């Protein structure tokens, strides 16, 4: 980290100016003229001091930020080295487990793609038509598809569903166990 410092020539010129000013004040001889000169000198001196302290503070803050960045980089490097060593130390039998995990991940991705596609289909249908078909689906499929759909589309389909089916799906979406569907007994007309 480099700190920008004033050049030696500028410092010498400033010192010469202050020396000339101080000499002029002391040579004037009158007490009335000394007071304003001291006030201007003290204002100039305090301005220089405050500027220098601000620059020091800024430099300290930059240095602190760079130290924090260096620490973060060292920690990241250490973590990467540890991960690399762990991967190299694993026995080759993990290759079969990794292949199984990859197959499961592929199957999950395929199922997610299918659910996304179903959600798009139901969203594009009219809510009344979608509700009729949606009610016939398994509750787990209803939940998964409803979660993939936009809220507005899900709400429109729920509104078009029968109250019992809408309540069952709403409870399932809320994380509650849905009640089993009630069977309506048809009484003979007589």
C-alpha angles and dihedrals in degrees: 000000000000123000116209107234127187114259121258090243091057092048091050092049090050092048091049091050092050091047092050091049093049092047092050092051094049092045095052091074100199119113094217093060094047095065097059092044091053091048092051091045092050091047090051092045093048091048090052091046093049092048091050092048091050090051091049091049092049091049091051091050092050091048091049091050091050091049090052091049091050091051091050091050092049091050091049092049091050092049091049092049091049091049091049092050091048091051092048092048095053112106118247090249088078086073090077091047090048090051090052091048090050091050091051091048091050091050091048091049090050091050091048090051090050091050091048090052092049090049091053091049094051092045090055093050124084109267095240093051093043092049093057092054095036092059090058093058124097111268092243091055091046090054094047094047094044090053090053093050127084113265093242093054092046090050093051092050092047089052091053094047124091112272093247094050092044091050092048092051093044091053090048092050089050089056096252122128108260117236115246112264114269115239115221113218113222112220119210113258107238 
